Every structure is written in structure tokens, then in C-alpha cells.
Amino acid sequence: MREKINFIKQQTHLSERAIQAVVKLNEEGATVAFIARYRKDATENMDELGVLDVIKYETYYNELIKRKEFILESILGQDKLTPELKQKIETCMDKDVLEDLYLPYKQRKKTRADIAREKGLEPLAKIILAQRESDVAYAAQRYVNAKVNDVDEAIQGAMDIVAQWIADDADTRSLLRQRFEQHAFIETKVGKGKEKEGEKYKDYFKYSEKAANAPSHRIMAIMRATDEGILKLNIAPDEERTLEAIDYKWIKRGSATENYMLDITKDAYKRLLQPSIENELKQKLFEKAEADAIKIFADNLQQLLLSSPYGNKRILSIDPGIRTGCKTVCLNENGNLLHHTVLFFNTNDERNRSAKQIQELTHTYKLEGIAVGNGTAGRDTADFIKGLGIDVPVFLVNEDGASVYSVSEIARKEFPDHDVTVKGAVSIGRRLMDPLAELVKIDAKSMGVGQYQHDVNQTKLKQALDETVEICVNRVGVNLNTAGEELLKHVSGLGPVLAKNIIEHRNKNGEFKSRDELKKVARLGDKAFEQSAGFLRVPASKNPLDRSGVHPEQYANVKKMAAMAGVVVGDLIGNATLIKKVSELSDVKIQIGEFTFKDILKELEKPGLDPRVPLSEDVFDAGIRKMEDLQVGMTIKGIVANIANFGAFIDIGIKQSGLLHISEMANHFIKSPAEVVKLNQQLTLKVKEIDFERQRIALTLKF
């Protein structure tokens, strides 16, 4: 355990005490959300990402130990495990180096060196490597036999053996790996006759860049183009200087066999080492780029899920369409479907009829907000409604993935008797009310906020996105009496089975009156209650703490705090004077823990406070309807629609999005666009460049 904790500490730079707490809690079955929210004093206020890091490196360590055990057993079975090799393997903490140590003992296809050994040429190889024999040809005569035709064949076979020794040497591979990682250049050129097919990769038809400096989006683009056969890719450092480094390690200058060794090291590098280390570096570059792409996707998803909610209000929701009309639904404050119809806006008569219908629907169903999907004709539809003079806010809502929801099994269960177009409009309206509750029903890859998501490992992507969804759901909290199955299953400690059981219990017995009633749900035991209760809200509960983020395990302490202040718990809620009074109870603070105590006070001040910022109406420039309306130098308004590591795509209210490159975000150097912009953020920008031929718009924040 000590070695494991030290290893994780080296990787994360977190304190030993905090790491031990996370490892222990994780082994006991605690969730990431629970550890980060309710065990802050044990983990020294570690957030979800810190907890995930500890778990990640613990997994790495456990896999490393398991691999060591296999390798030691394998080499021991070959009767080749020396005390020195055993020590090297046992003390190794790097997977690459561990595999280098195992390489000479690994089962593999027969090599030229293996064939030479079978011919009995290993002693001659040792003579050449010793670099003391003045006449190698004379020494080689002794190895000419029925299997070896002549001296040249003997020498070549011996040289193949030495080349294999060099290529299998762990120190040499480590030296080469370091040179490749620090000095290798990526070089690409277009494949013969692939220019037209690979037009979108034109920037890489003749391209060179130091691998260590290449940003992840370029790596992903190059790897994709290489896989498609458009580009030919080579990654290597300067060959002459690399060979000098190998020669320095292996060759005794002025020795009798120096010329042989020069040929051997070159062969070892070109035939064995360079292809192996290059492939390894390609994989590392891809994995780093893949990790960056997944992180960007997860960061964007988190911002999307935590988008501002309009709240539990009655909504008119419209999914715009020109030919087939605008699918229109009315929803109550809980997102339930009240009415649906189709509106048309193509002719004056249709517009007049639709205007009258919208006014009637708004009055009849007492609507408090209008959601319009931002797809084709979305902006025109929103402007038309705004022009009716109805005193109800109108919002353009990102509709990416709404069509995916409308044909999903979830939608079929919710609306078995309705058309997919109705379901899509419902989804748009619910997104306005509560983006988190609605978006958890949709495959994250359909939400339009990723970068190269189809090129990365789908298992890794799914894990990262699932972790992100869980973080968001538990950070906001869930209403136990209104949440659907898809939202509940992401609550800490629940999962699909218990989420379904909660819904069934609620349908059978009515709304939950307290958190404690959760214990009556089938198969929801003490552990699940501990992990989930704090994230579930019961607004109608008689106990005010059931409406907050205070965990039931702290109810007795809160009651004690209230008693010491001479009041009951309910009197503390929202009372700044009383809260300040209990904040000075140092004995309770010591007993509970500093971070938990602070969280309790925060919840007493504003119980169940939603961390999401209030929603504001979208604002686009009225005079900009198409790309031709833009001019270089003009100032326009836009909304951040997607963020990549090279910049952000900005919705400016027309079909084409603008690109705000990272170099145009600030007058000083920034490492990531996330330092400057957030998803759905409204910006005022300047048009820097317009390329009508390629349908590209370049924007800047530099005024």
C-alpha cells in the first residue's frame, strides 16, 4: 500500500493523507460525486477531477503490478531470471520500460537472429561485440559447416545476432525513445493521385513540424488522413545524430571490429529500432491527441449540461420547418404535453393564421416562455413571433440531437402515441426549461460539441462522458418527485435498476414525502441511501434539510447547531443573522470538519441553490441574415456554439458559423480557448476575414 500511495503522489502531487482517503473510500464502493461532495475533510477538499485522477493512477498501478507478476513468472519459467533482472523489474514503475526489459524473453516470430543462433553463430556474435578480434574473417572460418555455407554467411548471421541484442537492449530503447520524443519531426506528403480526393487535407500535402510541438487537432487530422490513404506519414529525428548516439553507446572507436559495428548499429536502427520506436511514438502522439479531444468534448459537454435553465414554467415549443410546417407543442411546468399542432409561415394567409394561433395558445395555456429550435428557419420563426408583441420571452434553443431523442426508446416510452415530430418539439421545449434533465436522455456524441469524436477510442470516450454527466447531475441535484428514470440513473449510488425502482415506487405510492422514504424503495439498501440521499431533493418535505444539499448523516449536527442558537432548524434557513451566530460554534466545526461545516452553512443560507446562472435571451444582429451581409471590420454579436483546442465556433445567426481562432481571443498568449470563452456565452466580435469560396468566416476579439 505504501508503494502505491507514493506512486499516486508522484503522479498527482496530492497529499498522502488525501490519496489514502480516496483509495479507501473507492475500495469501499463510494462514488466520485459522493467523495468529492461529502468527504471533503478526509480528502482535503479534493474536487471530482482530483478524485478521478487518484482512481486513474491507482488503476494504472494495479495493472502494472499484475503485469510485473506475469513477466517475472514468464522469465522464471525460461530459467533466465537473474537477481539483477529481477530487481530491475520489481523496481520499474514505467510500463514502456517494463516491456523493454521483457522484450528479449518474449515469444515472437522467428527473426534473422534466431535463425543465426540455430546455426551456432552466437559465439561469433560475442567475438564481434567484444571488439577485440583483429581478424573476424579468420575467426568466422570455424563456424562454416553444413548449415553455414561460407565466411560471409557466418559473419552476416553473427551481425544479425548483435543487431538484435542492440535492438532488445532496454537502455538503448530508452535512449531512442527519449530522442524520438524530444527531437522527432512529423513529415507528411500527399499520396500519388490523392490530391483531389484529399482536398480537405491540403494543408498537410507537404508538411513538417516538430512532433513535440504539434497540437492535438493537427495530430488527429494527420492520423485520419493517413488512415484514409491520403497522406504518407513519417516521424523520426535526424538519422545521422541518432546513429551517433547509438554508436557512442555500443562502439569502441579504433577497435578491430569498428567497421562491422558501424554496419550493425545502422542495421539495428533502420531495420529494428526505428520502425518500432516510430510506431510507439505515433501511438503516444495519437493517445495524447485522443485524450485532448476527449477532454475537450467532456469540458464542452459539462458546459452544455450546466447551461442556464429557464425553470419550471409553461412553454410553447416550436421545431421550425418550411415545407412540412413548424411542429408546435404546449408544455406545462413539469414538461408534460398539453397540446400539439403544426403552424405554417410560407404565405401571408398562413402567417396571419399562425399568428392568431400563437396568441390563442399563449392565452389558453398561460404560457410563460417560447422555445424555437435553432435549425433551418429558426431565426426567422423567432423574429416573427417577437414581432407579434406577445409579452412572453422568446428563446432560440440548440436543437442538436433532438431528432436522435425523437426516435429513441426513451421517447417511445414517454410518448407511445405521438409522431416523432411532436417528440422533437417536446425535447426542444424541455431543453429550455432544464437542459440537464433533457440532455441526459440523448447520446452525448449527438450534441454537436465534440472534436474528432468518431476517431477516438469509443470506450474511453463513453467513460469520460458518463463521468461528466454524473458530475453535472450530482452537482445540480435532482428533484426526487419529478426526475425521470434517465436523470435518476446518473445520481450517485443509484444506476438503472434503482432508478427504475424509484419510479415504480413513486407511481404506486405517490410522491416521496421525505428522503427517509427512499429506504422503502425495493433493493435500495443502506449503502445506496448513503451515496444518493444528499443529491436528491424533496421540496415538499416537512424537514427543510430534505430540500437542501445537507446529507442526512449531518441532520443531528444541524439540529444541535440550531439548539445551541436557541432555535429550531427551520429558523436557520435563509436567516443570515442566525447563520452567522452558528458559524462561530468552533466546537461543532471541529467535530464536523472545516469543509463540511462550511458547506452546511452555505446550504442553510440558500438551500438547494442551483449552481447554473440565470438564462438571458439570445441577441443576434437584425441586419445580418446571410453571409453576403457581412463585411470585414464590422462588429457583430454571436454565441459560442462549440469549442475546440484551436479556437471556438461562433453562431452569428446565419447558416455558416464563424471561427474565432485561439490567436484572436486575447492580446496575450493563452494555452486554451477555455481560458477566454465558455459554451453558450454571448460575445461581441469583429469580422476579420470572409472567404466566400470556402464558406469561411474568421472572427476576432481583438478590437
Number of C-alpha atoms within 10 A of each C-alpha: 8 8 9 18 20 15 17 24 19 12 11 14 11 17 15 15 13 21 28 20 19 24 18 12 18 16 11 10 12 20 20 25 27 23 24 24 23 20 20 20 19 20 23 17 18 20 15 19 15 18 22 17 16 23 19 12 18 18 13 18 20 12 12 17 16 11 15 22 12 12 21 17 13 16 18 13 10 9 9 13 17 11 8 8 14 18 11 14 19 13 10 16 16 12 15 15 17 20 16 19 22 21 15 16 15 13 8 8 7 8 12 16 22 17 14 23 18 10 18 19 27 22 14 23 25 14 17 25 24 14 20 14 15 12 11 18 13 10 16 22 15 12 21 18 13 8 13 18 11 14 19 14 17 28 25 18 25 29 29 25 28 24 27 24 17 22 24 20 16 20 15 19 22 15 14 22 21 13 18 23 20 14 17 22 20 21 20 21 17 21 15 10 9 13 15 10 10 18 12 11 17 15 9 21 20 12 14 15 13 16 22 14 10 15 15 20 18 13 20 22 16 25 19 16 20 17 12 10 16 26 26 19 19 17 23 21 21 12 14 9 11 20 18 15 15 20 18 11 13 18 21 16 14 9 14 17 21 19 12 17 23 18 12 25 24 20 18 24 22 14 14 16 23 23 15 16 22 20 14 15 19 19 12 13 21 19 17 16 21 24 18 18 24 25 19 22 27 23 21 26 25 21 18 22 23 22 21 22 21 20 17 15 18 24 32 30 31 33 32 27 19 14 9 10 16 25 21 24 25 25 22 19 15 15 21 14 16 13 14 18 13 17 23 22 21 11 9 10 11 13 15 12 14 18 18 13 14 18 15 12 15 21 12 9 16 15 20 19 21 24 28 29 28 24 17 14 17 25 20 16 23 20 13 14 20 16 10 12 9 13 10 15 14 21 24 23 23 21 21 19 20 27 18 16 22 23 15 16 12 15 19 16 9 12 16 12 8 13 12 20 18 22 25 27 29 31 28 30 31 31 27 28 26 19 22 23 19 23 25 20 21 19 14 20 18 14 19 17 23 22 23 16 17 10 14 18 13 12 9 13 22 16 12 18 22 16 19 22 24 21 21 22 24 23 20 18 21 22 17 23 19 16 17 19 20 19 24 29 21 23 29 26 24 21 16 15 13 19 23 18 17 27 21 15 17 17 11 9 9 11 16 19 17 19 22 12 10 21 14 11 17 14 12 19 12 10 13 19 19 16 22 25 25 26 27 26 25 22 19 14 14 12 16 19 28 26 23 24 27 26 21 17 12 15 16 10 17 23 16 17 22 20 13 13 17 11 14 15 19 15 15 24 19 16 13 13 10 18 21 13 14 20 16 10 14 12 9 17 18 10 10 16 15 16 17 21 21 14 16 23 21 18 18 27 18 15 20 23 15 14 11 14 11 11 14 12 10 16 15 19 12 8 9 15 16 12 19 9 9 17 13 13 14 11 17 17 18 22 24 21 22 25 25 22 19 18 19 25 24 27 22 26 24 19 14 15 23 25 24 25 18 23 17 18 22 15 10 7 9 13 10 16 21 18 11 10 18 19 23 20 13 21 17 13 21 20 20 19 17 18 10 10 6 7 12 15 21 19 27 22 19 12 10
